[in-house]
């Protein structure tokens, strides 16, 4: 019998700490190690969600099809914010490439301005995404 857990068909990522310890390596506790660990957890959460969709899609009752397909626009605002942020990342990447190619000069003030502009979008998006995600929780499960 296949596993009932949401760990397939898309394989979950091993956390950096697990990968190091299973190979006998030392565990480091630097800032970047913590970030890598948390990033792995977030990606595994997304993979489990995708696996859950894959595993449940064939078992959705006709009465639940609309609910399975979409929670009415709950993340639409967040999607728009992500698109706003992408434009800033593209501009930052283009600028970095131009500096590397020698077609533009590095300017710390320009980097700061790009960072502040992007941070405002990210700050708003992160603050609002938690509330949007909470909107997907059925009322009967809210505390």
DSSP file (Angstrom, degrees, kcal/mol; ACC not computed):
  #  RESIDUE AA STRUCTURE BP1 BP2  ACC     N-H-->O    O-->H-N    N-H-->O    O-->H-N    TCO  KAPPA ALPHA  PHI   PSI    X-CA   Y-CA   Z-CA
    1    1 A X              0   0    0      0, 0.0     3,-0.1     0, 0.0     2,-0.0   0.000 360.0 360.0 360.0 140.0    0.0    0.0    0.0
    2    2 A X        -     0   0    0      1,-0.1     2,-0.0     2,-0.0     0, 0.0  -0.330 360.0 -88.7 -70.5 154.2    1.2    3.5   -0.8
    3    3 A X        -     0   0    0      1,-0.1    -1,-0.1     2,-0.0     5,-0.1  -0.346  25.9-149.8 -61.3 140.9    2.1    5.9    1.9
    4    4 A X        +     0   0    0     -3,-0.1     2,-0.2     2,-0.1    -1,-0.1   0.483  68.6  98.9 -90.2  -3.4   -0.8    8.0    3.1
    5    5 A X  S    S-     0   0    0      1,-0.1     2,-1.8     2,-0.0     3,-0.4  -0.492  86.6-113.1 -86.2 155.6    1.5   10.8    4.1
    6    6 A X  S    S+     0   0    0      1,-0.2    45,-0.2    -2,-0.2    46,-0.2  -0.277  85.8 107.7 -83.4  52.2    2.1   13.9    1.8
    7    7 A X        +     0   0    0     -2,-1.8     5,-0.4    44,-0.1     2,-0.3   0.200  65.6  98.0-113.4  14.5    5.7   12.9    1.2
    8    8 A X        +     0   0    0     -3,-0.4    47,-0.2     3,-0.1     3,-0.1  -0.968  65.0  15.7-154.6 159.1    5.2   11.9   -2.4
    9    9 A X  S    S+     0   0    0     -2,-0.3     2,-0.7    45,-0.1    -1,-0.1  -0.992 122.8  51.5 -80.4 -15.5    5.2   12.1   -5.4
   10   10 A X  S    S-     0   0    0     37,-0.2    41,-0.1     1,-0.0     2,-0.1  -0.751  94.1-124.4 -89.0 120.4    7.4   15.1   -4.9
   11   11 A X        -     0   0    0     -2,-0.7    -3,-0.1     1,-0.1     2,-0.1  -0.350  20.6-123.4 -67.3 134.8   10.3   14.2   -2.7
   12   12 A X        -     0   0    0     -5,-0.4     2,-0.3     1,-0.1    -1,-0.1  -0.417  29.5-108.4 -73.2 154.3   10.8   16.3    0.4
   13   13 A X        -     0   0    0     27,-0.2     2,-0.3    -2,-0.1    -1,-0.1  -0.607  24.7-121.5 -84.7 141.9   14.1   18.1    0.9
   14   14 A X        -     0   0    0     -2,-0.3     2,-0.1     1,-0.1    -1,-0.0  -0.649  33.0-115.7 -76.3 137.7   16.5   16.9    3.6
   15   15 A X     >  -     0   0    0     -2,-0.3     4,-2.7     1,-0.1     5,-0.2  -0.433  21.6-117.3 -70.3 151.4   17.3   19.7    6.0
   16   16 A X  H  > S+     0   0    0      1,-0.2     4,-2.3     2,-0.2     5,-0.2   0.885 115.4  52.5 -56.9 -38.9   20.9   20.8    6.0
   17   17 A X  H  > S+     0   0    0      2,-0.2     4,-2.5     1,-0.2    -1,-0.2   0.932 111.0  45.9 -64.2 -45.1   21.3   19.7    9.6
   18   18 A X  H  > S+     0   0    0      1,-0.2     4,-2.6     2,-0.2     5,-0.2   0.931 112.0  51.7 -61.9 -45.2   20.0   16.3    8.9
   19   19 A X  H  X S+     0   0    0     -4,-2.7     4,-0.9     1,-0.2    -1,-0.2   0.895 112.7  45.8 -60.1 -41.1   22.2   15.9    5.8
   20   20 A X  H  <>S+     0   0    0     -4,-2.3     5,-3.2    -5,-0.2     3,-0.3   0.924 114.6  45.9 -68.8 -44.4   25.3   16.9    7.8
   21   21 A X  H ><5S+     0   0    0     -4,-2.5     3,-1.5     1,-0.2    -2,-0.2   0.863 108.0  55.3 -71.5 -34.2   24.6   14.6   10.8
   22   22 A X  H 3<5S+     0   0    0     -4,-2.6    -1,-0.2     1,-0.3    -2,-0.2   0.782 110.8  47.3 -68.9 -22.9   23.7   11.6    8.7
   23   23 A X  T 3<5S-     0   0    0     -4,-0.9    -1,-0.3    -3,-0.3    -2,-0.2   0.279 122.6-107.5 -97.1   9.4   27.1   12.0    7.0
   24   24 A X  T < 5S+     0   0    0     -3,-1.5    -3,-0.2     1,-0.2    -2,-0.1   0.604  71.5 144.2  79.5  11.2   28.9   12.4   10.3
   25   25 A X      < -     0   0    0     -5,-3.2    -1,-0.2    -6,-0.2     2,-0.1  -0.364  53.8 -97.7 -82.7 163.4   29.5   16.1    9.8
   26   26 A X        -     0   0    0     -2,-0.1     2,-0.6     1,-0.1    -1,-0.1  -0.451  31.3-122.3 -77.4 151.7   29.5   18.8   12.5
   27   27 A X        -     0   0    0     -2,-0.1     2,-0.3    -7,-0.1    -1,-0.1  -0.841  27.1-159.5 -93.5 125.2   26.4   20.9   13.1
   28   28 A X        -     0   0    0     -2,-0.6   -11,-0.0     2,-0.0     0, 0.0  -0.732  11.3-155.7-100.7 154.6   27.2   24.6   12.7
   29   29 A X        +     0   0    0     -2,-0.3     2,-0.2     4,-0.1    -2,-0.0  -0.371  41.1 138.2-126.4  53.7   25.0   27.2   14.3
   30   30 A X     >  -     0   0    0      1,-0.1     4,-1.9     0, 0.0     5,-0.2  -0.498  66.6-105.8 -91.3 167.4   25.7   30.3   12.1
   31   31 A X  H  > S+     0   0    0      1,-0.2     4,-2.1     2,-0.2     5,-0.1   0.907 120.5  50.4 -58.1 -44.1   23.1   32.7   10.9
   32   32 A X  H  > S+     0   0    0      1,-0.2     4,-2.7     2,-0.2    -1,-0.2   0.854 106.6  55.5 -67.7 -33.2   23.2   31.3    7.3
   33   33 A X  H  > S+     0   0    0      2,-0.2     4,-2.3     1,-0.2    -1,-0.2   0.912 108.5  48.3 -63.1 -41.2   22.8   27.8    8.6
   34   34 A X  H  X S+     0   0    0     -4,-1.9     4,-2.5     2,-0.2    -2,-0.2   0.907 111.5  49.6 -64.4 -41.3   19.6   28.8   10.4
   35   35 A X  H  X S+     0   0    0     -4,-2.1     4,-2.8     2,-0.2    -2,-0.2   0.927 111.2  49.0 -63.2 -44.8   18.3   30.6    7.3
   36   36 A X  H  X S+     0   0    0     -4,-2.7     4,-2.1     2,-0.2    -2,-0.2   0.895 111.4  50.5 -62.1 -39.8   19.0   27.5    5.2
   37   37 A X  H  X S+     0   0    0     -4,-2.3     4,-1.9     2,-0.2    -2,-0.2   0.942 113.2  44.4 -63.0 -48.6   17.2   25.3    7.7
   38   38 A X  H  X S+     0   0    0     -4,-2.5     4,-2.4     1,-0.2    -2,-0.2   0.888 111.2  54.1 -65.1 -39.3   14.1   27.5    7.8
   39   39 A X  H  X S+     0   0    0     -4,-2.8     4,-2.6     1,-0.2    -1,-0.2   0.900 107.4  51.4 -61.8 -40.0   14.1   27.8    4.0
   40   40 A X  H  X S+     0   0    0     -4,-2.1     4,-2.5     2,-0.2   -27,-0.2   0.908 108.8  50.9 -62.8 -42.2   14.1   24.0    3.7
   41   41 A X  H  X S+     0   0    0     -4,-1.9     4,-2.1     2,-0.2    -2,-0.2   0.915 110.8  48.6 -62.3 -42.5   11.2   23.8    6.1
   42   42 A X  H  X S+     0   0    0     -4,-2.4     4,-2.1     2,-0.2    -2,-0.2   0.930 111.9  48.5 -63.9 -45.0    9.2   26.3    4.1
   43   43 A X  H  X S+     0   0    0     -4,-2.6     4,-2.6     1,-0.2    -1,-0.2   0.898 110.8  51.1 -62.9 -39.1   10.0   24.5    0.8
   44   44 A X  H  X S+     0   0    0     -4,-2.5     4,-2.7     2,-0.2    -1,-0.2   0.866 106.9  54.2 -66.0 -34.7    8.9   21.2    2.4
   45   45 A X  H  X S+     0   0    0     -4,-2.1     4,-2.0     2,-0.2    -2,-0.2   0.928 110.7  46.1 -62.4 -43.6    5.7   22.8    3.6
   46   46 A X  H  X S+     0   0    0     -4,-2.1     4,-2.4     2,-0.2    -2,-0.2   0.902 112.6  50.2 -65.4 -41.0    5.0   23.9    0.0
   47   47 A X  H  X S+     0   0    0     -4,-2.6     4,-3.0     2,-0.2   -37,-0.2   0.898 109.0  51.6 -64.3 -40.1    5.9   20.4   -1.3
   48   48 A X  H  X S+     0   0    0     -4,-2.7     4,-2.6     2,-0.2    -1,-0.2   0.895 109.4  50.9 -63.4 -38.6    3.6   18.8    1.2
   49   49 A X  H  X S+     0   0    0     -4,-2.0     4,-2.1     2,-0.2    -2,-0.2   0.932 112.3  45.8 -62.1 -45.4    0.8   21.1    0.0
   50   50 A X  H  X S+     0   0    0     -4,-2.4     4,-2.3     1,-0.2    -2,-0.2   0.913 113.4  49.5 -63.8 -43.4    1.5   20.1   -3.6
   51   51 A X  H  X S+     0   0    0     -4,-3.0     4,-2.9   -45,-0.2    -1,-0.2   0.886 108.4  54.1 -62.6 -38.5    1.7   16.4   -2.7
   52   52 A X  H  X S+     0   0    0     -4,-2.6     4,-2.2     2,-0.2     5,-0.2   0.916 108.3  48.8 -62.2 -43.0   -1.6   16.7   -0.8
   53   53 A X  H  X S+     0   0    0     -4,-2.1     4,-2.1     2,-0.2    -2,-0.2   0.946 112.9  48.3 -60.2 -47.6   -3.3   18.2   -3.8
   54   54 A X  H  < S+     0   0    0     -4,-2.3     4,-0.4     1,-0.2    -2,-0.2   0.917 115.5  43.9 -58.0 -46.0   -1.9   15.3   -5.9
   55   55 A X  H  < S+     0   0    0     -4,-2.9    -1,-0.2     1,-0.2    -2,-0.2   0.790 121.0  38.4 -73.8 -28.1   -3.0   12.7   -3.4
   56   56 A X  H >< S+     0   0    0     -4,-2.2     3,-2.5    -5,-0.2     4,-0.3   0.672  89.2  89.1 -97.0 -18.6   -6.5   14.1   -2.8
   57   57 A X  G >< S+     0   0    0     -4,-2.1     3,-0.8     1,-0.3    -1,-0.1   0.811  89.7  48.6 -54.5 -36.2   -7.5   15.3   -6.3
   58   58 A X  G 3  S+     0   0    0     -4,-0.4    -1,-0.3     1,-0.2    -2,-0.1   0.529 110.2  53.7 -81.1  -4.8   -9.1   12.0   -7.3
   59   59 A X  G <  S+     0   0    0     -3,-2.5     2,-0.4     2,-0.1    -1,-0.2   0.228  73.6 123.7-115.7  12.9  -11.1   11.7   -4.0
   60   60 A X    <   -     0   0    0     -3,-0.8     5,-0.1    -4,-0.3     2,-0.1  -0.630  59.5-128.3 -80.5 127.5  -12.9   15.0   -4.0
   61   61 A X    >>  -     0   0    0     -2,-0.4     3,-1.9     1,-0.1     4,-0.6  -0.398  22.0-113.2 -71.1 150.7  -16.7   14.7   -3.7
   62   62 A X  G >4 S+     0   0    0      1,-0.3     3,-1.0     2,-0.2     4,-0.4   0.854 117.6  57.6 -53.4 -37.9  -18.8   16.5   -6.2
   63   63 A X  G 34 S+     0   0    0      1,-0.2    -1,-0.3     2,-0.1     4,-0.2   0.716 110.2  44.4 -67.1 -19.8  -20.1   18.8   -3.5
   64   64 A X  G <> S+     0   0    0     -3,-1.9     4,-2.5     1,-0.1    -1,-0.2   0.398  81.6 100.6-104.8   1.0  -16.6   19.9   -2.6
   65   65 A X  H <X S+     0   0    0     -3,-1.0     4,-2.2    -4,-0.6     5,-0.2   0.900  83.4  47.7 -57.6 -45.2  -15.2   20.5   -6.1
   66   66 A X  H  > S+     0   0    0     -4,-0.4     4,-1.6     1,-0.2    -1,-0.2   0.906 113.4  48.2 -65.0 -40.2  -15.5   24.2   -6.0
   67   67 A X  H  4 S+     0   0    0     -4,-0.2    -1,-0.2     1,-0.2    -2,-0.2   0.876 112.2  49.5 -66.3 -36.8  -14.0   24.5   -2.5
   68   68 A X  H  < S+     0   0    0     -4,-2.5    -2,-0.2     1,-0.2    -1,-0.2   0.880 109.7  52.4 -68.1 -37.0  -11.1   22.2   -3.6
   69   69 A X  H  < S-     0   0    0     -4,-2.2     2,-0.3     1,-0.3    -2,-0.2   0.838 125.5 -17.0 -70.8 -33.8  -10.5   24.3   -6.7
   70   70 A X     <  -     0   0    0     -4,-1.6     2,-0.7    -5,-0.2    -1,-0.3  -0.912  46.4-130.8-173.1 139.1  -10.2   27.7   -5.0
   71   71 A X    >   -     0   0    0     -2,-0.3     3,-2.0    -3,-0.1     4,-0.4  -0.911  66.1 -88.4 -93.5 115.5  -10.9   29.6   -1.9
   72   72 A X  T 3  S-     0   0    0     -2,-0.7    -1,-0.1     1,-0.3    -5,-0.0   0.091  81.8 -49.8 -38.0  90.0  -12.6   32.6   -3.4
   73   73 A X  T >  S+     0   0    0      1,-0.1     3,-1.3     2,-0.1     4,-0.5   0.612  86.9 145.6  62.9  17.1   -9.8   35.1   -4.2
   74   74 A X  T <  S+     0   0    0     -3,-2.0     4,-0.2     1,-0.3     3,-0.1   0.784  77.5  32.7 -62.2 -27.7   -8.2   34.8   -0.7
   75   75 A X  T 3> S+     0   0    0     -4,-0.4     4,-2.2     1,-0.1    -1,-0.3   0.330  85.6 105.4-109.1   6.7   -4.7   35.2   -2.1
   76   76 A X  H <> S+     0   0    0     -3,-1.3     4,-2.0     1,-0.2     5,-0.2   0.896  81.8  49.7 -56.8 -43.6   -5.3   37.5   -5.1
   77   77 A X  H  > S+     0   0    0     -4,-0.5     4,-1.9     1,-0.2    -1,-0.2   0.882 110.0  51.3 -62.9 -37.9   -3.9   40.6   -3.3
   78   78 A X  H  > S+     0   0    0     -3,-0.2     4,-2.2     2,-0.2    -1,-0.2   0.870 106.8  53.4 -67.6 -36.9   -0.7   38.6   -2.4
   79   79 A X  H  X S+     0   0    0     -4,-2.2     4,-1.9     2,-0.2    -1,-0.2   0.922 108.5  50.0 -63.0 -43.5   -0.2   37.5   -6.0
   80   80 A X  H  X S+     0   0    0     -4,-2.0     4,-1.9     1,-0.2    -2,-0.2   0.896 109.7  51.4 -62.0 -40.3   -0.4   41.1   -7.1
   81   81 A X  H  X S+     0   0    0     -4,-1.9     4,-2.2     1,-0.2    -1,-0.2   0.883 106.9  53.5 -64.6 -38.3    2.2   42.1   -4.5
   82   82 A X  H  X S+     0   0    0     -4,-2.2     4,-2.2     1,-0.2    -1,-0.2   0.902 107.2  51.4 -63.1 -39.7    4.5   39.3   -5.7
   83   83 A X  H  X S+     0   0    0     -4,-1.9     4,-1.4     2,-0.2    -1,-0.2   0.887 108.4  51.6 -65.2 -37.6    4.3   40.7   -9.2
   84   84 A X  H  X S+     0   0    0     -4,-1.9     4,-1.2     1,-0.2    -1,-0.2   0.916 110.8  48.5 -62.4 -42.2    5.2   44.2   -7.9
   85   85 A X  H  X S+     0   0    0     -4,-2.2     4,-2.3     1,-0.2    -2,-0.2   0.864 103.9  60.5 -67.2 -36.3    8.2   42.7   -6.2
   86   86 A X  H  X S+     0   0    0     -4,-2.2     4,-2.7     1,-0.2    -1,-0.2   0.887 100.4  55.0 -59.1 -40.0    9.3   40.8   -9.3
   87   87 A X  H  X S+     0   0    0     -4,-1.4     4,-2.2     1,-0.2    -1,-0.2   0.910 109.2  47.6 -61.1 -41.7    9.7   44.0  -11.2
   88   88 A X  H  X S+     0   0    0     -4,-1.2     4,-2.4     2,-0.2    -1,-0.2   0.892 111.4  50.0 -66.1 -40.2   12.0   45.4   -8.5
   89   89 A X  H  X S+     0   0    0     -4,-2.3     4,-2.9     2,-0.2    -2,-0.2   0.903 110.1  50.9 -64.3 -40.6   14.0   42.2   -8.5
   90   90 A X  H  X S+     0   0    0     -4,-2.7     4,-2.8     2,-0.2    -2,-0.2   0.926 111.0  48.2 -61.4 -44.4   14.4   42.3  -12.3
   91   91 A X  H  X S+     0   0    0     -4,-2.2     4,-2.3     2,-0.2    -2,-0.2   0.906 112.7  48.6 -63.0 -41.6   15.6   45.9  -12.1
   92   92 A X  H  X S+     0   0    0     -4,-2.4     4,-2.6     2,-0.2    -2,-0.2   0.923 112.7  47.9 -63.8 -44.5   18.1   45.0   -9.4
   93   93 A X  H  X S+     0   0    0     -4,-2.9     4,-2.5     2,-0.2    -2,-0.2   0.899 111.2  50.5 -63.1 -41.7   19.3   42.0  -11.4
   94   94 A X  H  X S+     0   0    0     -4,-2.8     4,-2.2     2,-0.2    -1,-0.2   0.908 111.5  48.7 -62.2 -41.7   19.6   44.2  -14.5
   95   95 A X  H  X S+     0   0    0     -4,-2.3     4,-2.4     2,-0.2    -2,-0.2   0.928 111.0  49.5 -64.6 -45.0   21.6   46.8  -12.6
   96   96 A X  H  X S+     0   0    0     -4,-2.6     4,-2.4     1,-0.2    -2,-0.2   0.909 111.7  49.1 -61.1 -42.1   23.9   44.1  -11.1
   97   97 A X  H  X S+     0   0    0     -4,-2.5     4,-2.3     2,-0.2    -1,-0.2   0.891 110.0  51.4 -64.4 -39.1   24.5   42.6  -14.5
   98   98 A X  H  X>S+     0   0    0     -4,-2.2     5,-1.9     2,-0.2     6,-1.2   0.891 110.1  49.2 -65.6 -39.0   25.3   46.1  -16.0
   99   99 A X  H ><5S+     0   0    0     -4,-2.4     3,-0.7     4,-0.2    -2,-0.2   0.929 112.6  47.8 -64.4 -44.5   27.8   46.7  -13.2
  100  100 A X  H 3<5S+     0   0    0     -4,-2.4    -2,-0.2     1,-0.2    -1,-0.2   0.867 112.4  49.2 -63.1 -36.4   29.4   43.4  -13.8
  101  101 A X  H 3<5S-     0   0    0     -4,-2.3    -1,-0.2    -5,-0.2    -2,-0.2   0.598 112.5-120.6 -79.4 -10.7   29.5   44.0  -17.6
  102  102 A X  T <<5S+     0   0    0     -4,-0.8    -3,-0.2    -3,-0.7    -4,-0.1   0.606  84.2 113.9  81.8  11.2   31.1   47.5  -17.0
  103  103 A X  S   <S+     0   0    0     -5,-1.9     2,-0.3    -6,-0.2    -4,-0.2   0.512  80.2  31.0 -92.4  -5.2   28.2   49.3  -18.7
  104  104 A X  S    S-     0   0    0     -6,-1.2     2,-0.3    -7,-0.1    -2,-0.2  -0.976  82.4-118.9-145.0 156.9   27.1   51.0  -15.5
  105  105 A X        -     0   0    0     -2,-0.3     2,-0.2    -3,-0.1    -6,-0.1  -0.731  31.5-107.4 -98.5 146.9   28.9   52.1  -12.3
  106  106 A X        -     0   0    0     -2,-0.3     2,-0.4    -7,-0.1    -1,-0.1  -0.496  36.9-175.9 -68.2 136.9   28.2   50.8   -8.9
  107  107 A X     >  -     0   0    0     -2,-0.2     4,-2.0     1,-0.1     3,-0.3  -0.916  20.6-160.5-139.8 113.1   26.4   53.2   -6.7
  108  108 A X  H  > S+     0   0    0     -2,-0.4     4,-2.5     1,-0.2     5,-0.2   0.877  95.9  54.6 -57.5 -40.0   25.7   52.5   -3.0
  109  109 A X  H  > S+     0   0    0      1,-0.2     4,-2.4     2,-0.2    -1,-0.2   0.869 107.1  51.4 -63.5 -35.5   23.0   55.1   -2.9
  110  110 A X  H  > S+     0   0    0     -3,-0.3     4,-2.4     2,-0.2    -1,-0.2   0.903 109.4  49.7 -67.6 -40.7   21.3   53.4   -5.9
  111  111 A X  H  X S+     0   0    0     -4,-2.0     4,-2.6     2,-0.2    -2,-0.2   0.928 111.3  49.4 -61.5 -45.3   21.4   50.0   -4.1
  112  112 A X  H  X S+     0   0    0     -4,-2.5     4,-2.7     1,-0.2     5,-0.2   0.921 110.7  49.9 -61.1 -44.2   19.9   51.6   -1.0
  113  113 A X  H  X S+     0   0    0     -4,-2.4     4,-2.2     1,-0.2    -1,-0.2   0.913 112.4  47.0 -61.8 -43.3   17.1   53.2   -3.0
  114  114 A X  H  X S+     0   0    0     -4,-2.4     4,-2.4     1,-0.2    -1,-0.2   0.898 113.0  50.0 -64.4 -39.7   16.3   49.9   -4.7
  115  115 A X  H  X S+     0   0    0     -4,-2.6     4,-2.8     2,-0.2    -2,-0.2   0.921 110.8  47.8 -65.9 -44.8   16.4   48.1   -1.4
  116  116 A X  H  X S+     0   0    0     -4,-2.7     4,-1.8     2,-0.2    -1,-0.2   0.919 112.1  50.2 -63.1 -43.6   14.1   50.5    0.3
  117  117 A X  H  X S+     0   0    0     -4,-2.2     4,-1.1    -5,-0.2    -2,-0.2   0.937 115.8  42.0 -59.9 -47.6   11.6   50.4   -2.6
  118  118 A X  H  X S+     0   0    0     -4,-2.4     4,-2.5     1,-0.2    -2,-0.2   0.863 109.4  58.6 -67.7 -36.7   11.6   46.6   -2.6
  119  119 A X  H  X S+     0   0    0     -4,-2.8     4,-3.3     1,-0.2     5,-0.2   0.856 100.4  56.5 -64.1 -35.1   11.4   46.4    1.2
  120  120 A X  H  X S+     0   0    0     -4,-1.8     4,-2.0     2,-0.2    -1,-0.2   0.918 110.7  44.1 -62.7 -42.0    8.2   48.4    1.4
  121  121 A X  H  X S+     0   0    0     -4,-1.1     4,-2.7     2,-0.2    -2,-0.2   0.932 116.6  46.1 -67.4 -45.5    6.5   45.9   -1.0
  122  122 A X  H  X S+     0   0    0     -4,-2.5     4,-3.2     2,-0.2     5,-0.3   0.920 111.1  52.6 -63.3 -44.5    8.0   42.9    0.9
  123  123 A X  H  X S+     0   0    0     -4,-3.3     4,-1.9     1,-0.2    -1,-0.2   0.925 113.8  42.5 -58.7 -46.8    7.1   44.3    4.3
  124  124 A X  H  X S+     0   0    0     -4,-2.0     4,-2.2    -5,-0.2    -1,-0.2   0.930 115.7  50.0 -64.2 -45.9    3.5   44.9    3.3
  125  125 A X  H  X S+     0   0    0     -4,-2.7     4,-2.3     1,-0.2    -2,-0.2   0.904 111.6  46.5 -62.4 -43.8    3.3   41.5    1.5
  126  126 A X  H  X S+     0   0    0     -4,-3.2     4,-1.0     1,-0.2    -1,-0.2   0.909 112.9  49.7 -66.5 -41.0    4.6   39.5    4.4
  127  127 A X  H  X S+     0   0    0     -4,-1.9     4,-0.6    -5,-0.3    -1,-0.2   0.885 118.1  39.4 -64.4 -38.0    2.4   41.2    6.9
  128  128 A X  H  X S+     0   0    0     -4,-2.2     4,-2.0     1,-0.2    -2,-0.2   0.767 102.9  68.1 -85.1 -26.2   -0.7   40.6    4.8
  129  129 A X  H  X S+     0   0    0     -4,-2.3     4,-2.8     1,-0.2     5,-0.2   0.852  94.8  57.3 -66.6 -32.7    0.1   37.1    3.6
  130  130 A X  H  X S+     0   0    0     -4,-1.0     4,-1.9     1,-0.2    -1,-0.2   0.920 109.5  45.3 -61.9 -41.9   -0.3   35.6    7.0
  131  131 A X  H  X S+     0   0    0     -4,-0.6     4,-1.0     2,-0.2    -1,-0.2   0.861 112.1  52.0 -70.7 -34.3   -3.9   37.0    7.2
  132  132 A X  H >< S+     0   0    0     -4,-2.0     3,-0.6     2,-0.2     4,-0.4   0.931 109.6  48.7 -65.4 -44.9   -4.6   35.8    3.7
  133  133 A X  H >< S+     0   0    0     -4,-2.8     3,-1.7     1,-0.3     4,-0.3   0.886 106.5  57.1 -62.8 -37.8   -3.5   32.3    4.5
  134  134 A X  H >< S+     0   0    0     -4,-1.9     3,-1.4     1,-0.3    -1,-0.3   0.798  95.2  67.4 -63.0 -26.8   -5.6   32.3    7.7
  135  135 A X  T << S+     0   0    0     -4,-1.0    -1,-0.3    -3,-0.6    -2,-0.2   0.665  91.4  61.9 -67.1 -15.9   -8.6   33.1    5.4
  136  136 A X  T <  S+     0   0    0     -3,-1.7     2,-0.5    -4,-0.4    -1,-0.3   0.585  81.0  97.5 -84.9 -10.7   -8.3   29.6    3.9
  137  137 A X  S <  S-     0   0    0     -3,-1.4     5,-0.1    -4,-0.3    -3,-0.0  -0.680  83.6-117.9 -81.4 122.5   -8.9   27.9    7.3
  138  138 A X    >   -     0   0    0     -2,-0.5     3,-2.2     1,-0.1     4,-0.5  -0.273  23.4-116.1 -57.7 145.1  -12.5   26.9    7.6
  139  139 A X  G >  S+     0   0    0      1,-0.3     3,-1.3     2,-0.2    -1,-0.1   0.821 112.0  64.9 -53.3 -35.5  -14.3   28.6   10.5
  140  140 A X  G 3  S+     0   0    0      1,-0.3    -1,-0.3     3,-0.0    -2,-0.1   0.700 104.7  46.3 -66.0 -16.5  -14.9   25.3   12.3
  141  141 A X  G <  S+     0   0    0     -3,-2.2    -1,-0.3     2,-0.0    -2,-0.2   0.462  89.1 105.1-102.5  -2.8  -11.1   24.9   12.7
  142  142 A X    <         0   0    0     -3,-1.3    -4,-0.0    -4,-0.5    -3,-0.0  -0.517 360.0 360.0 -80.1 145.6  -10.3   28.5   13.9
  143  143 A X              0   0    0     -2,-0.2    -1,-0.1     0, 0.0    -4,-0.0   0.397 360.0 360.0-111.8 360.0   -9.6   29.1   17.5
